[in-house]
Amino acid sequence: MTYRPLPPYLTIKQSNIDGLGLFTNENIDSNFRIGITHVRDFRFQDGYSRTPLGGFFNHSDEPNCKVVYEDDFIYLDTIREIKSGEELTAKYT
């Protein structure tokens, strides 16, 4: 089995928001769990280890995703339908 740091429907490319961003190659439904962005690990400064998914989504005051804290993980979930080609964003807290 080949390791894939991102789901096949996501890609990283230049963002109009800041640096590189996370973009979708397909339409994604509302209320869809994209995946794990961070794993609790107290050996790191902020107490979490970031996954490839967590390293590239950018902040927006009008996001199309949200971060969800559950147990020792942080997930990225969509809050509305996202069209192919859109950048995935979340509101940083």
Biopython code that builds the backbone (N, CA, C, O; Angstrom):
import numpy as np
from Bio.PDB.StructureBuilder import StructureBuilder

atoms = [
    (1, "MET", "N", (0.846, -1.173, 0.000)),
    (1, "MET", "CA", (0.000, 0.000, 0.000)),
    (1, "MET", "C", (0.899, 1.247, 0.000)),
    (1, "MET", "O", (1.899, 1.297, 0.715)),
    (2, "THR", "N", (0.541, 2.224, -0.788)),
    (2, "THR", "CA", (1.297, 3.465, -0.905)),
    (2, "THR", "C", (0.769, 4.494, 0.087)),
    (2, "THR", "O", (-0.441, 4.680, 0.221)),
    (3, "TYR", "N", (1.691, 5.162, 0.782)),
    (3, "TYR", "CA", (1.297, 6.235, 1.700)),
    (3, "TYR", "C", (0.878, 7.455, 0.907)),
    (3, "TYR", "O", (1.587, 7.881, -0.005)),
    (4, "ARG", "N", (-0.268, 8.019, 1.246)),
    (4, "ARG", "CA", (-0.759, 9.236, 0.609)),
    (4, "ARG", "C", (-1.025, 10.252, 1.713)),
    (4, "ARG", "O", (-1.919, 10.046, 2.533)),
    (5, "PRO", "N", (-0.262, 11.349, 1.748)),
    (5, "PRO", "CA", (-0.417, 12.316, 2.828)),
    (5, "PRO", "C", (-1.744, 13.068, 2.799)),
    (5, "PRO", "O", (-2.177, 13.603, 3.820)),
    (6, "LEU", "N", (-2.393, 13.112, 1.635)),
    (6, "LEU", "CA", (-3.695, 13.773, 1.496)),
    (6, "LEU", "C", (-4.660, 12.850, 0.773)),
    (6, "LEU", "O", (-4.239, 11.998, -0.009)),
    (7, "PRO", "N", (-5.963, 13.015, 1.032)),
    (7, "PRO", "CA", (-6.939, 12.255, 0.244)),
    (7, "PRO", "C", (-6.777, 12.597, -1.245)),
    (7, "PRO", "O", (-6.346, 13.703, -1.571)),
    (8, "PRO", "N", (-7.111, 11.683, -2.142)),
    (8, "PRO", "CA", (-6.892, 11.916, -3.580)),
    (8, "PRO", "C", (-7.678, 13.097, -4.152)),
    (8, "PRO", "O", (-7.332, 13.597, -5.222)),
    (9, "TYR", "N", (-8.718, 13.549, -3.469)),
    (9, "TYR", "CA", (-9.525, 14.666, -3.971)),
    (9, "TYR", "C", (-9.002, 16.026, -3.517)),
    (9, "TYR", "O", (-9.635, 17.046, -3.793)),
    (10, "LEU", "N", (-7.851, 16.064, -2.821)),
    (10, "LEU", "CA", (-7.262, 17.321, -2.367)),
    (10, "LEU", "C", (-5.887, 17.526, -2.980)),
    (10, "LEU", "O", (-5.190, 16.564, -3.302)),
    (11, "THR", "N", (-5.502, 18.794, -3.140)),
    (11, "THR", "CA", (-4.179, 19.131, -3.631)),
    (11, "THR", "C", (-3.695, 20.411, -2.948)),
    (11, "THR", "O", (-4.489, 21.157, -2.374)),
    (12, "ILE", "N", (-2.418, 20.650, -3.014)),
    (12, "ILE", "CA", (-1.815, 21.857, -2.448)),
    (12, "ILE", "C", (-1.340, 22.718, -3.612)),
    (12, "ILE", "O", (-0.660, 22.235, -4.517)),
    (13, "LYS", "N", (-1.706, 23.999, -3.580)),
    (13, "LYS", "CA", (-1.220, 24.911, -4.610)),
    (13, "LYS", "C", (-1.214, 26.342, -4.071)),
    (13, "LYS", "O", (-1.629, 26.590, -2.939)),
    (14, "GLN", "N", (-0.745, 27.264, -4.881)),
    (14, "GLN", "CA", (-0.633, 28.658, -4.489)),
    (14, "GLN", "C", (-1.986, 29.208, -4.071)),
    (14, "GLN", "O", (-2.992, 28.998, -4.749)),
    (15, "SER", "N", (-2.001, 29.924, -2.932)),
    (15, "SER", "CA", (-3.228, 30.489, -2.381)),
    (15, "SER", "C", (-3.244, 32.002, -2.564)),
    (15, "SER", "O", (-2.204, 32.657, -2.498)),
    (16, "ASN", "N", (-4.420, 32.542, -2.793)),
    (16, "ASN", "CA", (-4.585, 33.995, -2.815)),
    (16, "ASN", "C", (-4.659, 34.553, -1.399)),
    (16, "ASN", "O", (-4.602, 35.767, -1.208)),
    (17, "ILE", "N", (-4.784, 33.683, -0.411)),
    (17, "ILE", "CA", (-4.874, 34.115, 0.981)),
    (17, "ILE", "C", (-3.481, 34.277, 1.571)),
    (17, "ILE", "O", (-3.128, 35.350, 2.060)),
    (18, "ASP", "N", (-2.678, 33.194, 1.523)),
    (18, "ASP", "CA", (-1.335, 33.240, 2.090)),
    (18, "ASP", "C", (-0.547, 32.009, 1.666)),
    (18, "ASP", "O", (-0.943, 30.887, 1.982)),
    (19, "GLY", "N", (0.533, 32.195, 0.975)),
    (19, "GLY", "CA", (1.422, 31.090, 0.617)),
    (19, "GLY", "C", (0.725, 29.986, -0.138)),
    (19, "GLY", "O", (0.082, 30.220, -1.161)),
    (20, "LEU", "N", (0.861, 28.776, 0.380)),
    (20, "LEU", "CA", (0.204, 27.619, -0.220)),
    (20, "LEU", "C", (-1.091, 27.334, 0.519)),
    (20, "LEU", "O", (-1.220, 27.641, 1.704)),
    (21, "GLY", "N", (-2.048, 26.745, -0.186)),
    (21, "GLY", "CA", (-3.330, 26.410, 0.415)),
    (21, "GLY", "C", (-3.788, 25.032, 0.002)),
    (21, "GLY", "O", (-3.195, 24.396, -0.869)),
    (22, "LEU", "N", (-4.839, 24.587, 0.633)),
    (22, "LEU", "CA", (-5.429, 23.273, 0.390)),
    (22, "LEU", "C", (-6.652, 23.462, -0.504)),
    (22, "LEU", "O", (-7.566, 24.211, -0.159)),
    (23, "PHE", "N", (-6.669, 22.789, -1.639)),
    (23, "PHE", "CA", (-7.743, 22.932, -2.623)),
    (23, "PHE", "C", (-8.348, 21.576, -2.941)),
    (23, "PHE", "O", (-7.689, 20.543, -2.824)),
    (24, "THR", "N", (-9.621, 21.593, -3.348)),
    (24, "THR", "CA", (-10.296, 20.359, -3.716)),
    (24, "THR", "C", (-10.335, 20.198, -5.231)),
    (24, "THR", "O", (-10.480, 21.170, -5.972)),
    (25, "ASN", "N", (-10.202, 18.953, -5.673)),
    (25, "ASN", "CA", (-10.312, 18.600, -7.096)),
    (25, "ASN", "C", (-11.707, 18.123, -7.456)),
    (25, "ASN", "O", (-12.011, 17.887, -8.625)),
    (26, "GLU", "N", (-12.560, 17.981, -6.434)),
    (26, "GLU", "CA", (-13.924, 17.462, -6.619)),
    (26, "GLU", "C", (-14.871, 18.258, -5.739)),
    (26, "GLU", "O", (-14.439, 18.907, -4.786)),
    (27, "ASN", "N", (-16.153, 18.213, -6.052)),
    (27, "ASN", "CA", (-17.140, 18.791, -5.155)),
    (27, "ASN", "C", (-17.164, 17.971, -3.866)),
    (27, "ASN", "O", (-17.039, 16.747, -3.893)),
    (28, "ILE", "N", (-17.326, 18.662, -2.744)),
    (28, "ILE", "CA", (-17.409, 17.983, -1.447)),
    (28, "ILE", "C", (-18.700, 18.422, -0.770)),
    (28, "ILE", "O", (-19.009, 19.613, -0.732)),
    (29, "ASP", "N", (-19.444, 17.481, -0.243)),
    (29, "ASP", "CA", (-20.714, 17.765, 0.418)),
    (29, "ASP", "C", (-20.525, 18.546, 1.710)),
    (29, "ASP", "O", (-19.448, 18.546, 2.307)),
    (30, "SER", "N", (-21.582, 19.201, 2.122)),
    (30, "SER", "CA", (-21.635, 19.853, 3.427)),
    (30, "SER", "C", (-21.605, 18.792, 4.518)),
    (30, "SER", "O", (-22.057, 17.668, 4.303)),
    (31, "ASN", "N", (-21.076, 19.142, 5.688)),
    (31, "ASN", "CA", (-21.006, 18.240, 6.843)),
    (31, "ASN", "C", (-20.218, 16.966, 6.549)),
    (31, "ASN", "O", (-20.575, 15.880, 7.006)),
    (32, "PHE", "N", (-19.150, 17.113, 5.786)),
    (32, "PHE", "CA", (-18.275, 15.987, 5.440)),
    (32, "PHE", "C", (-16.975, 16.102, 6.231)),
    (32, "PHE", "O", (-16.385, 17.181, 6.293)),
    (33, "ARG", "N", (-16.531, 15.021, 6.825)),
    (33, "ARG", "CA", (-15.271, 15.016, 7.569)),
    (33, "ARG", "C", (-14.119, 14.786, 6.589)),
    (33, "ARG", "O", (-13.979, 13.704, 6.019)),
    (34, "ILE", "N", (-13.295, 15.830, 6.404)),
    (34, "ILE", "CA", (-12.149, 15.739, 5.507)),
    (34, "ILE", "C", (-11.099, 14.810, 6.107)),
    (34, "ILE", "O", (-10.590, 13.923, 5.421)),
    (35, "GLY", "N", (-10.768, 15.010, 7.396)),
    (35, "GLY", "CA", (-9.796, 14.144, 8.042)),
    (35, "GLY", "C", (-9.152, 14.783, 9.250)),
    (35, "GLY", "O", (-9.582, 15.838, 9.716)),
    (36, "ILE", "N", (-8.117, 14.132, 9.752)),
    (36, "ILE", "CA", (-7.403, 14.578, 10.954)),
    (36, "ILE", "C", (-6.353, 15.613, 10.569)),
    (36, "ILE", "O", (-5.539, 15.382, 9.675)),
    (37, "THR", "N", (-6.378, 16.761, 11.254)),
    (37, "THR", "CA", (-5.398, 17.817, 11.005)),
    (37, "THR", "C", (-4.287, 17.843, 12.046)),
    (37, "THR", "O", (-3.161, 18.237, 11.743)),
    (38, "HIS", "N", (-4.599, 17.425, 13.277)),
    (38, "HIS", "CA", (-3.628, 17.444, 14.374)),
    (38, "HIS", "C", (-3.886, 16.265, 15.310)),
    (38, "HIS", "O", (-5.020, 15.817, 15.481)),
    (39, "VAL", "N", (-2.797, 15.775, 15.911)),
    (39, "VAL", "CA", (-2.861, 14.689, 16.892)),
    (39, "VAL", "C", (-2.216, 15.188, 18.175)),
    (39, "VAL", "O", (-1.118, 15.742, 18.141)),
    (40, "ARG", "N", (-2.887, 14.998, 19.306)),
    (40, "ARG", "CA", (-2.326, 15.449, 20.586)),
    (40, "ARG", "C", (-1.016, 14.733, 20.859)),
    (40, "ARG", "O", (-0.929, 13.505, 20.820)),
    (41, "ASP", "N", (0.006, 15.543, 21.138)),
    (41, "ASP", "CA", (1.334, 15.010, 21.455)),
    (41, "ASP", "C", (2.070, 16.086, 22.244)),
    (41, "ASP", "O", (2.496, 17.093, 21.679)),
    (42, "PHE", "N", (2.218, 15.876, 23.530)),
    (42, "PHE", "CA", (2.778, 16.900, 24.411)),
    (42, "PHE", "C", (4.279, 17.123, 24.225)),
    (42, "PHE", "O", (4.855, 18.005, 24.863)),
    (43, "ARG", "N", (4.908, 16.345, 23.368)),
    (43, "ARG", "CA", (6.317, 16.592, 23.062)),
    (43, "ARG", "C", (6.497, 17.827, 22.175)),
    (43, "ARG", "O", (7.612, 18.324, 22.024)),
    (44, "PHE", "N", (5.396, 18.325, 21.586)),
    (44, "PHE", "CA", (5.460, 19.493, 20.713)),
    (44, "PHE", "C", (5.034, 20.739, 21.472)),
    (44, "PHE", "O", (4.278, 20.664, 22.441)),
    (45, "GLN", "N", (5.531, 21.891, 21.017)),
    (45, "GLN", "CA", (5.331, 23.154, 21.716)),
    (45, "GLN", "C", (3.866, 23.456, 22.022)),
    (45, "GLN", "O", (3.541, 23.855, 23.141)),
    (46, "ASP", "N", (2.990, 23.273, 21.057)),
    (46, "ASP", "CA", (1.577, 23.589, 21.289)),
    (46, "ASP", "C", (0.757, 22.379, 21.726)),
    (46, "ASP", "O", (-0.464, 22.467, 21.857)),
    (47, "GLY", "N", (1.431, 21.244, 21.954)),
    (47, "GLY", "CA", (0.734, 20.051, 22.428)),
    (47, "GLY", "C", (0.120, 19.197, 21.334)),
    (47, "GLY", "O", (-0.566, 18.217, 21.623)),
    (48, "TYR", "N", (0.361, 19.559, 20.080)),
    (48, "TYR", "CA", (-0.173, 18.793, 18.951)),
    (48, "TYR", "C", (0.888, 18.598, 17.884)),
    (48, "TYR", "O", (1.763, 19.444, 17.700)),
    (49, "SER", "N", (0.804, 17.483, 17.189)),
    (49, "SER", "CA", (1.588, 17.228, 15.995)),
    (49, "SER", "C", (0.665, 17.437, 14.802)),
    (49, "SER", "O", (-0.430, 16.876, 14.760)),
    (50, "ARG", "N", (1.090, 18.226, 13.846)),
    (50, "ARG", "CA", (0.254, 18.552, 12.686)),
    (50, "ARG", "C", (0.432, 17.507, 11.590)),
    (50, "ARG", "O", (1.554, 17.084, 11.313)),
    (51, "THR", "N", (-0.647, 17.097, 10.979)),
    (51, "THR", "CA", (-0.614, 16.178, 9.845)),
    (51, "THR", "C", (-0.436, 16.989, 8.559)),
    (51, "THR", "O", (-0.548, 18.214, 8.600)),
    (52, "PRO", "N", (-0.162, 16.345, 7.421)),
    (52, "PRO", "CA", (-0.086, 17.098, 6.166)),
    (52, "PRO", "C", (-1.368, 17.887, 5.886)),
    (52, "PRO", "O", (-1.313, 19.000, 5.363)),
    (53, "LEU", "N", (-2.506, 17.314, 6.231)),
    (53, "LEU", "CA", (-3.779, 18.014, 6.042)),
    (53, "LEU", "C", (-3.820, 19.297, 6.870)),
    (53, "LEU", "O", (-4.313, 20.323, 6.400)),
    (54, "GLY", "N", (-3.313, 19.245, 8.084)),
    (54, "GLY", "CA", (-3.339, 20.403, 8.970)),
    (54, "GLY", "C", (-2.339, 21.480, 8.623)),
    (54, "GLY", "O", (-2.427, 22.598, 9.131)),
    (55, "GLY", "N", (-1.396, 21.162, 7.769)),
    (55, "GLY", "CA", (-0.353, 22.117, 7.450)),
    (55, "GLY", "C", (-0.691, 23.121, 6.372)),
    (55, "GLY", "O", (0.068, 24.067, 6.164)),
    (56, "PHE", "N", (-1.813, 22.950, 5.670)),
    (56, "PHE", "CA", (-2.026, 23.781, 4.491)),
    (56, "PHE", "C", (-3.377, 24.477, 4.378)),
    (56, "PHE", "O", (-3.583, 25.240, 3.435)),
    (57, "PHE", "N", (-4.299, 24.244, 5.300)),
    (57, "PHE", "CA", (-5.548, 25.018, 5.165)),
    (57, "PHE", "C", (-5.327, 26.391, 5.787)),
    (57, "PHE", "O", (-4.671, 26.521, 6.820)),
    (58, "ASN", "N", (-5.877, 27.401, 5.149)),
    (58, "ASN", "CA", (-5.683, 28.789, 5.564)),
    (58, "ASN", "C", (-6.885, 29.323, 6.336)),
    (58, "ASN", "O", (-7.978, 28.759, 6.281)),
    (59, "HIS", "N", (-6.662, 30.420, 7.056)),
    (59, "HIS", "CA", (-7.703, 31.108, 7.814)),
    (59, "HIS", "C", (-8.591, 31.922, 6.888)),
    (59, "HIS", "O", (-8.136, 32.469, 5.884)),
    (60, "SER", "N", (-9.864, 31.992, 7.245)),
    (60, "SER", "CA", (-10.810, 32.893, 6.598)),
    (60, "SER", "C", (-11.862, 33.301, 7.615)),
    (60, "SER", "O", (-12.278, 32.499, 8.451)),
    (61, "ASP", "N", (-12.290, 34.559, 7.533)),
    (61, "ASP", "CA", (-13.405, 35.003, 8.371)),
    (61, "ASP", "C", (-14.738, 34.494, 7.831)),
    (61, "ASP", "O", (-15.755, 34.550, 8.523)),
    (62, "GLU", "N", (-14.732, 33.999, 6.596)),
    (62, "GLU", "CA", (-15.916, 33.382, 5.985)),
    (62, "GLU", "C", (-15.521, 31.985, 5.497)),
    (62, "GLU", "O", (-15.462, 31.741, 4.292)),
    (63, "PRO", "N", (-15.251, 31.071, 6.430)),
    (63, "PRO", "CA", (-14.709, 29.758, 6.076)),
    (63, "PRO", "C", (-15.746, 28.818, 5.470)),
    (63, "PRO", "O", (-16.953, 29.014, 5.616)),
    (64, "ASN", "N", (-15.242, 27.792, 4.786)),
    (64, "ASN", "CA", (-16.110, 26.732, 4.282)),
    (64, "ASN", "C", (-15.920, 25.436, 5.081)),
    (64, "ASN", "O", (-16.581, 24.432, 4.815)),
    (65, "CYS", "N", (-15.011, 25.470, 6.061)),
    (65, "CYS", "CA", (-14.752, 24.327, 6.934)),
    (65, "CYS", "C", (-14.657, 24.801, 8.377)),
    (65, "CYS", "O", (-14.582, 26.000, 8.648)),
    (66, "LYS", "N", (-14.663, 23.845, 9.297)),
    (66, "LYS", "CA", (-14.461, 24.156, 10.713)),
    (66, "LYS", "C", (-13.533, 23.107, 11.308)),
    (66, "LYS", "O", (-13.465, 21.973, 10.835)),
    (67, "VAL", "N", (-12.818, 23.511, 12.358)),
    (67, "VAL", "CA", (-11.996, 22.557, 13.093)),
    (67, "VAL", "C", (-12.837, 22.004, 14.239)),
    (67, "VAL", "O", (-13.567, 22.742, 14.902)),
    (68, "VAL", "N", (-12.726, 20.714, 14.457)),
    (68, "VAL", "CA", (-13.511, 20.021, 15.479)),
    (68, "VAL", "C", (-12.547, 19.272, 16.388)),
    (68, "VAL", "O", (-11.771, 18.431, 15.934)),
    (69, "TYR", "N", (-12.606, 19.586, 17.673)),
    (69, "TYR", "CA", (-11.765, 18.933, 18.676)),
    (69, "TYR", "C", (-12.515, 17.737, 19.239)),
    (69, "TYR", "O", (-13.598, 17.895, 19.802)),
    (70, "GLU", "N", (-11.950, 16.538, 19.093)),
    (70, "GLU", "CA", (-12.530, 15.319, 19.656)),
    (70, "GLU", "C", (-11.409, 14.466, 20.230)),
    (70, "GLU", "O", (-10.507, 14.039, 19.509)),
    (71, "ASP", "N", (-11.473, 14.228, 21.520)),
    (71, "ASP", "CA", (-10.477, 13.413, 22.210)),
    (71, "ASP", "C", (-9.073, 13.953, 21.943)),
    (71, "ASP", "O", (-8.791, 15.107, 22.267)),
    (72, "ASP", "N", (-8.198, 13.153, 21.365)),
    (72, "ASP", "CA", (-6.818, 13.558, 21.123)),
    (72, "ASP", "C", (-6.566, 13.997, 19.686)),
    (72, "ASP", "O", (-5.423, 14.020, 19.230)),
    (73, "PHE", "N", (-7.635, 14.344, 18.976)),
    (73, "PHE", "CA", (-7.511, 14.702, 17.565)),
    (73, "PHE", "C", (-8.227, 16.016, 17.267)),
    (73, "PHE", "O", (-9.167, 16.405, 17.959)),
    (74, "ILE", "N", (-7.755, 16.687, 16.217)),
    (74, "ILE", "CA", (-8.471, 17.826, 15.648)),
    (74, "ILE", "C", (-8.797, 17.436, 14.207)),
    (74, "ILE", "O", (-7.924, 17.007, 13.451)),
    (75, "TYR", "N", (-10.063, 17.592, 13.845)),
    (75, "TYR", "CA", (-10.540, 17.224, 12.518)),
    (75, "TYR", "C", (-10.913, 18.470, 11.720)),
    (75, "TYR", "O", (-11.157, 19.534, 12.289)),
    (76, "LEU", "N", (-10.953, 18.326, 10.405)),
    (76, "LEU", "CA", (-11.444, 19.375, 9.517)),
    (76, "LEU", "C", (-12.728, 18.868, 8.873)),
    (76, "LEU", "O", (-12.721, 17.865, 8.160)),
    (77, "ASP", "N", (-13.830, 19.569, 9.131)),
    (77, "ASP", "CA", (-15.141, 19.215, 8.589)),
    (77, "ASP", "C", (-15.660, 20.355, 7.724)),
    (77, "ASP", "O", (-15.430, 21.524, 8.036)),
    (78, "THR", "N", (-16.354, 20.028, 6.647)),
    (78, "THR", "CA", (-16.958, 21.070, 5.818)),
    (78, "THR", "C", (-18.212, 21.612, 6.512)),
    (78, "THR", "O", (-18.911, 20.880, 7.211)),
    (79, "ILE", "N", (-18.482, 22.896, 6.310)),
    (79, "ILE", "CA", (-19.700, 23.490, 6.872)),
    (79, "ILE", "C", (-20.686, 23.890, 5.779)),
    (79, "ILE", "O", (-21.803, 24.323, 6.061)),
    (80, "ARG", "N", (-20.259, 23.741, 4.543)),
    (80, "ARG", "CA", (-21.136, 23.952, 3.395)),
    (80, "ARG", "C", (-20.570, 23.151, 2.236)),
    (80, "ARG", "O", (-19.452, 22.643, 2.320)),
    (81, "GLU", "N", (-21.328, 23.033, 1.159)),
    (81, "GLU", "CA", (-20.809, 22.355, -0.026)),
    (81, "GLU", "C", (-19.621, 23.151, -0.566)),
    (81, "GLU", "O", (-19.659, 24.380, -0.613)),
    (82, "ILE", "N", (-18.580, 22.451, -0.968)),
    (82, "ILE", "CA", (-17.397, 23.089, -1.528)),
    (82, "ILE", "C", (-17.254, 22.612, -2.970)),
    (82, "ILE", "O", (-17.252, 21.412, -3.241)),
    (83, "LYS", "N", (-17.135, 23.551, -3.875)),
    (83, "LYS", "CA", (-17.047, 23.239, -5.298)),
    (83, "LYS", "C", (-15.612, 22.897, -5.697)),
    (83, "LYS", "O", (-14.658, 23.390, -5.096)),
    (84, "SER", "N", (-15.473, 22.070, -6.692)),
    (84, "SER", "CA", (-14.167, 21.701, -7.222)),
    (84, "SER", "C", (-13.373, 22.966, -7.556)),
    (84, "SER", "O", (-13.896, 23.886, -8.185)),
    (85, "GLY", "N", (-12.113, 23.004, -7.132)),
    (85, "GLY", "CA", (-11.251, 24.152, -7.386)),
    (85, "GLY", "C", (-11.201, 25.153, -6.250)),
    (85, "GLY", "O", (-10.332, 26.025, -6.241)),
    (86, "GLU", "N", (-12.121, 25.052, -5.282)),
    (86, "GLU", "CA", (-12.144, 25.980, -4.152)),
    (86, "GLU", "C", (-11.053, 25.646, -3.148)),
    (86, "GLU", "O", (-10.653, 24.492, -2.998)),
    (87, "GLU", "N", (-10.579, 26.689, -2.460)),
    (87, "GLU", "CA", (-9.644, 26.504, -1.367)),
    (87, "GLU", "C", (-10.411, 26.185, -0.095)),
    (87, "GLU", "O", (-11.441, 26.797, 0.187)),
    (88, "LEU", "N", (-9.909, 25.226, 0.671)),
    (88, "LEU", "CA", (-10.505, 24.890, 1.963)),
    (88, "LEU", "C", (-9.962, 25.834, 3.021)),
    (88, "LEU", "O", (-8.749, 25.996, 3.156)),
    (89, "THR", "N", (-10.858, 26.455, 3.768)),
    (89, "THR", "CA", (-10.462, 27.416, 4.804)),
    (89, "THR", "C", (-11.239, 27.147, 6.082)),
    (89, "THR", "O", (-12.313, 26.546, 6.070)),
    (90, "ALA", "N", (-10.661, 27.610, 7.186)),
    (90, "ALA", "CA", (-11.327, 27.503, 8.477)),
    (90, "ALA", "C", (-10.982, 28.756, 9.272)),
    (90, "ALA", "O", (-9.993, 29.430, 8.985)),
    (91, "LYS", "N", (-11.789, 29.057, 10.255)),
    (91, "LYS", "CA", (-11.536, 30.196, 11.123)),
    (91, "LYS", "C", (-10.605, 29.750, 12.243)),
    (91, "LYS", "O", (-10.966, 28.893, 13.050)),
    (92, "TYR", "N", (-9.408, 30.331, 12.293)),
    (92, "TYR", "CA", (-8.477, 29.991, 13.356)),
    (92, "TYR", "C", (-8.975, 30.607, 14.651)),
    (92, "TYR", "O", (-9.487, 31.726, 14.665)),
    (93, "THR", "N", (-8.819, 29.860, 15.740)),
    (93, "THR", "CA", (-9.183, 30.399, 17.042)),
    (93, "THR", "C", (-7.963, 30.488, 17.923)),
    (93, "THR", "O", (-8.061, 30.921, 19.071)),
]
sb = StructureBuilder()
sb.init_structure("model")
sb.init_model(0)
sb.init_chain("A")
sb.init_seg("    ")
for serial, (resi, resn, name, xyz) in enumerate(atoms, 1):
    if name == "N":
        sb.init_residue(resn, " ", resi, " ")
    sb.init_atom(name, np.array(xyz, "f"), 0.0, 1.0, " ", f" {name:<3s}", serial, name[0])
structure = sb.get_structure()
